[in-house]
Amino acid sequence: MMPMATALKLGRVSNLPTVWTNVLAGVALAALEPTWPSVIPVAVAASLLYVAGMYLNDAFDRGWDAQHRPERPIPAGEVDARTVFLAGFALMTAALVLLLVTTNTRAFVAGLGLAGLILVYDITHKKTRLAPLVMGLCRMAVYLVAACAAAPHVAPPVYAGATFLFFYLVMLSTIAREETTNPKLRRLVARLIAGISLVDGAQLLVIGHAWPALACLGAFVLTLALQKRVAGT
């Protein structure tokens, strides 16, 4: 077990509203009116995968963090790496089981792909300059999981929207790689993360989903508010 404050910090849970709007956009771009049954199970599964990815990120990066970010929970001694590894893989497993039980085979397979991309990113992102591309693919995959869960076919707008989101994430992740050497970037990176919901909302507005777009604006504001309590980076 770990203290709740440590669990929240490890999971960077302040950014979760951006995951929810990714799911909302993925469903809407699949040419469907978003409904609670089509959004909630995937949003919960995607949230579990996000937190799992954040946990495993810190576990794999514990050596690097000890030198560059000693305030992170593992090097600070708030929790040991073994516990974080176990929690991360348990959350990932729970997410995949949820997709398998509540959605369909296509969404489950897409979820497996997302889980694989998360692991690739967590293991390699400190070792390659291509990491922003993998991060972009992770967020694209959230769109695809949502679309596969909600519709029998992935419509072209899903791919177009996911590609737009991909380039935003590549830009964001490229900037984020420099925040250790330039701490002033940390606030900008946090705001750009919150901006993911604005990207989702803009796409929803373009296809005529006004209320979901407004929800994305609310998610942007909520993310900024939560980041004041739990650091988003």
N, C-alpha and C positions, 0 to 999 in steps of 0.2 A: 504494500500500500504506500501511497505518497500523499503528502498534504494537498488539499484541494487547490490552494494557490499555486503550487508547483505544477500540478496537472494542467491547470488553465494556461499557465505561462508556457509550458512545454508545447501545448497544442495550438498556441497562438489563436485561441478561440475567438478573439475579437474580429478575425477576418471571415468567420463562418457565413455572415450574411452574403458575402460575394459568391460563395458556393451555392447558396440557395437561389440567387438570381441567375447563376449559370444554368441551373436545372430548369427554372422558369422559362428562360430563353430557349433552351433546347426543346422543351415541349411545344412552345408557341411556334418556333420556326419549323416544327414538323407539321405545320398547317392545322394545329388543333387549338381549341380554346382551352387554356390551362384550367384544370380542375384539381381540387384537393386530392382525390384518389390518384391522379396521374403525377402529382408533384411530390407529395409528402414522403412516400416510401423511398423514392430516388434521392430526395433531398437529405433524408436521414442517412442513407447509405453513403452518399457522397460526402456528407459531413464526417462520418466515421473514417472514411478513407483519407480525408484531408487531415484530420487529427492524427491518424496513424502515420501519415507521411511526415508530419511535423515531429512526432515522437522519434521516428526512425532517423530523421534528419539529424536531430541532436545526438542520438546514440552513435551514429556513424561518424559524426563530426566532433566527437568528444575531445580527441587529441588536438585538433585545430582550434576548437573553442577554448581549450585550456590556455593557449598562447594568445589568442586574439579577442576572445569574448569570455573572459573568466567569470562574468556575472551570470552566464547561462546556468540552468539548474544542475547539470551534471558536474561541470568543473567546480561549481560553487559548493558542492557537497550536499545539495538538497535531496538528491536521489541518486541511486547507482545505475550504471549503464545497463546492467542485466535486467533490472526492473523495467526500464524504459523500453528495451528491446521486446520483452515479453508483452508489455502493454500495447506496443505498436502493432505487433503481429496479431495479437488477440483482437484489436479493433479492426484490423484489415480483414481478418477472417469473419468477424461478425457482419461487416459490410457486405461481403460477398454472399454470405448465407442469406442475408436479408433480401438481396437482389434476386437470388435463386428462388426464394419462397414467395416473394410478393410481385415479381414482374414476369419476365419470360426468358427463354434461353438466349435470345439475341442480346438482351440487356445484360444478362449475366456474363456472357462472353466479352461484351464491351467493358464490363466492370473488371474482368480479369485483365484485359489489356491495360486499363487505367492503373490497376494495382501494379502491374509489371513496369509501367512507365514511372510510377512513383518510386519503386525500388531502384530502377536504373538511375533516376535523378539523385536519390539520396546517397547511393553508393559512389557515384562518379562526379558529382557536380563540382567538387573542389579540385578535380583532376583534369578537367577539360573545359575549353572555352565554348564548347558546343552545348553546355548545360542550359542556356536560355532557350534553345530550341526544344529540348526535352520538357522544360517547364511549360512552354507554349503548347506542346502536344498533350500534356496532362490536362490542361484546362479545355482544350478541344475535345478531349475524350469525355469530359463531363457532359458536354452538349450531346455527344453521340449516345452515351448511356441513357440520358433523359429521352432522347428522340426514339431510341429503340424500345424503351419501356412503354412509350405512349402511343406509338404508331406502328403499323405493319411494315412500313417502308421509310427509310430515311430520305426525306425530300431534299431537293437541291438547295433550298434556302438554309438548311441546317449546315451544309458544307460551307456555304458562303459565309454565314455568320460565324462559324467556328474558325474559319480562316482569318477573318477580321480580328477575332479575339486572340488568335495565335500571334499575330504581329504585335498586338498591344502587349501581350505577355513577354514576348521576346525583348521588346523595348524596356519593359519594367525590370525584367530579370537582369538585363545587361547593366542597367543603372545600379541595381541592388548589389551586384558583384563588387562595386566600388565603395560600398558604404562603410566597410571596415577601415579603409584608408582615409575616408572622408566622412567622419561622423555626422557632419551637417546634412548628408544625404538621407539619413535615417528617417527624418520627418517627411521628406519628399517621397521616399519609397513607401512609407505607410499610407500616404494620401493616394499614391498611384494604385496601391492595392485596393483601397476603398473605391477607386475609380473604375475597377472592374465592373461594379454594379451599374455604373453610368454607361459603360459600353453595352452591357446587356439591355439596359433600358432604352438606349438610343435605337437599338435594333428592333426592339418590341414596338417602339413608337412608329418606326418606318413601316412595319407590316400591319399597323392599325390596332395594336393592343394597348389602348391608353391606360387602363387601370393597372395591368401588370407593369407597364412602364413607370407608373407612379410608385408602385411598390418597390421598384428598383431604386428610385430616387430616395425612398425611405430607407432602403437597405444601405445606401451610400452614407446617409446621415448617421444611421445606427452604427455602422462600422467605425466611423470617425469617433463617435462617442465611446464605444467600447474600447478603442485603442488607447483612450486616456486612462483606462483601468488595467488593461492587459496589453502589453507591447505587441504590435503587429509584425515586428521583424526580429 
